[in-house]
Amino acid sequence: MNNRRKLVMALGVAAMAAPFASLAQQHGKVWRVGFLASRHVDFLDSDSYYGPFRQGMHELGYVDGKNLVIEWRSAEGNNDRLPALATELVNLKVDVIVTVGAPGIGAAQTATTTIPIVMGGTSDPVGFGFVKSLGRPAGNITGLSNMAGDVRLKQLEMLLAIVPNLSRVVVLVNPSNTASIKNLEIVQAAAHKRGVTSLRADAGTPEEIDNAFSWMRQQNAGALIVVLDQFLLQQKSQIAALTTKYRLPCATSDRAYSEAGVLMSYGINLGDQYRRAATYVDKILKGAKPADLPVEQPTKFDLVINGKTAKALGLTIPRALLTSADKVIE
């Protein structure tokens, strides 16, 4: 065999081996995903929100500890901690950062313009400057929107159906969450059109929640809307107990509140959102650019009514609401 033929055969074998070597390297890759959480992270498989994200990754072929490492970072309900935690994830050189809510997304956006960021949900990603448009995000951020503004309007309508003579409604917000303030303005405008006075109550600590409810009683509030916020969600049991104590019909976005004792919840299923976020991570790890992945908007909203709480508050839930509810807790 002449030297030229040996060279051609060698090159051919090398060319055939290259894809297999690349494939083997890909199979041996351990992906590092940073998860930036605002609220406390419970034992992950049982956590109704963070658990589905890991489950979603597993369903897509990623096994934590084998070909996947999830770097969990939690601000424990204190949004002021998010920027430092985001920087910590960037310094770890994670492949993707997943986070939920305007404070977390904003912190990640400030920390990096190169590492892909997947939003598990936020009310107005265009308005907050996270993406250029829903169809073409254009930067290093993509993921899911939760359309929270539209949900607030529906919650107000439901409260008016349950409490026909409602004249004063309080909106509970975490002042450190910019999305909460924007949603507050939506409720205020809608309440004004319906001749209902809307009042703002701020709470960023458990003590401030207690104080806010005492203030609501002084203001003769007739109902309460709790704006979606990870810290307030973390305090769902406290809020549920106080709505019963002060006999306040309350509407929220997350079914975990209703399961804890709040009268009613209407909003997206956050567990599904987190599971869907895993599909974005998968696409990015396989080479997709965040700029080319359209932001997904929710199509299904859950209505959960706590019948026990309604009875305790002496309220009659309209039949139309009961029949449209996904779950009635008796």
Number of C-alpha atoms within 10 A of each C-alpha: 5 6 7 9 10 11 11 11 11 12 12 11 11 12 11 11 12 11 11 11 12 11 12 11 11 13 10 11 12 17 20 20 21 25 25 24 26 25 20 17 17 12 10 14 13 10 14 16 19 22 18 23 26 22 19 19 21 14 13 13 12 19 17 16 10 11 15 18 16 18 14 15 20 18 21 16 21 16 21 15 15 24 20 14 23 28 16 15 25 19 11 13 14 19 19 24 27 28 27 26 25 22 23 27 29 19 21 28 22 12 19 17 12 13 19 25 28 27 27 27 28 24 23 21 27 15 12 15 12 23 23 16 16 20 14 15 23 18 18 20 28 33 31 24 22 24 18 22 19 14 20 25 17 15 24 23 15 19 22 18 16 18 16 10 10 16 17 18 28 26 24 26 26 24 14 16 21 16 25 24 18 16 22 24 15 16 26 19 14 17 20 11 10 12 11 18 16 22 17 17 19 16 19 17 15 15 9 14 22 14 14 18 23 13 13 23 13 9 13 12 22 19 24 26 26 26 28 24 25 23 23 24 21 19 16 21 18 17 23 20 14 18 21 18 11 14 18 23 23 28 27 27 28 25 23 19 27 28 19 15 26 30 29 29 27 23 24 22 19 22 18 17 25 27 21 19 27 25 18 27 24 17 13 18 16 10 8 14 17 25 19 15 19 18 24 20 15 15 8 9 16 17 23 29 27 22 22 15 23 22 13 11 17 10 14 12 18 11 9 9 16 15 10 12 16 13 16 18 15 10
